[in-house]
């Protein structure tokens, strides 16, 4: 259950009759995989619903083509100077966001925020939102490579290692395919879990990750080379999850006292050594529950718990759900209760034309092309 300040529908969600319009601001050297991960779920949402739920435009600060981090050049639909009636804005970042974000970007984002937009970012796009002052006192995610530098540059932003964060009217995702998980969660909020599950089926996505899933951030990236003994201790912990090593023994292995060990963990990892060790074992247990058919008793044993009740208690306290609930929740699939043919008989494509001053959205064109797909309009919307 999310905290109260995150609960409820996200501002900017619209009813079924009007598509939500999204502007994707492309920064220089943005990552193409993250852009595809965030746009493709929208395309598939339209296709499965058989109507235009979402439309989108790509934007750059001057309307000129921009290069992705892999060297491919992308021609945007419009520049940020073109007036568009947007419901969301998503900043798409990539390599070296410190050099990609301009003053014009920041001013435009600030203007969008004053119109109560739903504002988000993917990969390193969070840097642009933070520079515009739009993430102060918000929880935010960014690719792990930028965690330390962004925390130093923007101390008022509450950075997390989660794959993505949805905090009130802000949503941010780390890189790679994490934006797809975030978008599937947002689509579920807007139009129900059946549609989100249908999209994940189409993309052969076995599990939609949620806000409890974290990036695997290499500890050496967080600490650098300044704390070799701490890195060595953590490496020993990670190599001995099934048979945990006593803390006194760990301390002797690296020639520090138990008190020094405690101080190292408190100063650099903000928890006790035993708590950190427990977290490593629980995270490993969650992976095994999600990705293997091992029984809960076997998972408990492999992760160093002496009894299943103790494992279940620790797991529930850390993740908020018991191991059995975690496993059953990962295999819930929502069946489609109407065929494409029946859905087509019930209604045709719903497309609201943009204003005369706005360009035609590519979303509508892709929806028209999708009419011949067997999955077209295969998920009826219940809200």
C-alpha positions, 0 to 999 in steps of 0.5 A: 500500500502506498503512503497517503501522499501517493495514493489515489488517481494521478492528476491529469488522468482523463475519462474514456472519451478524451485521449491524454496527450503526452509530450516527450521532450528529447534531450541530446544523447537520450537513450532510445531503449528508454523512449521505446519502453515508455511509448510502446505501452501507449501504442499497445493500449490504444490497439487493445482498447480499439480507441485512442486513449493516448496520443503523443508528440516528440519535442526538442527545444528548437524542433531540430533533429536530435541524436540518441546515445546510439548515434541514431538521429530522430526528427521530432514532431515539433519544437517546444515553442509550438503551443500544444495542449498537453496532459503529460510531459516526459523528459527523455534523458541519457548520456551526460544530462548535466550538459544536455539540459539548457536554460530553455528546457528548464523554463519550458518545464516550469511553464508546463508545471504551472498548468498542473501537468503530469510531469515525468522523466525517464533514464537521466531525464530526472536531472532536467526536472530537478534543475527546473526545481520540479522535484524538490521534496519529491521522491524520484528515481534516476539511473544508478550512474547518476545517483551520487552526482544528482544527490550532491547537485540537488539535495532537496530531491529525495532520491531512491534506488527504486526502478521508478517512483510515482509521487503525486503528480511526478513520475520518474523511472531509471533507464533501460526497460524500467520505463515500461514497468512504470507506464504499465502501472500508470495505465493500470491506474488510468484504465484498469489492470486488465488493459495493463496485463493485456499489454504485458502479454503482448510484449511477452513481459512475464512480470510487471515490476512495481515501486518496491523493485529496486535497481541493482546499484553496484556498491563500489559505485556508491562508495568509490574506492574510499572504503575497501574494507566495507566493500570487502565485507559486503562481498563476503555477505553476498557470497554467504547468504545461505550460511550467514557469517557472524559479524565478529567473524566478518570483522576479523576477516578484514582486520577491524573491530566489531565497533569499527564494523558497526560505524562503517555501516552506519556512516556509509550505508545508514543501517546496522551490519545485521540489518544490511545482511538481512536485506541482502538475504530478503532481496535474494529470497524475493528473486527466488520467489518470483523467478523459480519454482522453489517452495517457500521452505526451500527459499527460506533455507537457501537464504539462511533462515532457520525457520519458515515462520521467522522467514515469513515474519521478516519478509512481511515486515520488509516488503509488506506482503508475506512470501506466499502473497508475493508469489501468488501476486506475481502470477495473476493474469487477467483474461480477456472477456471479449473477442476482437470481433465482438469489440469491433461490433460494439464500437469503432475507433474513438479519435478526438481531432487535435486543435487546428494549431496542433500537428496530427499525432502519430498515435492515431496513424498507428491505431488505424494501421492496427485495425487489422491486428487480431488483438485490435479492441480485444480488451474491453475498458471497464472505466 
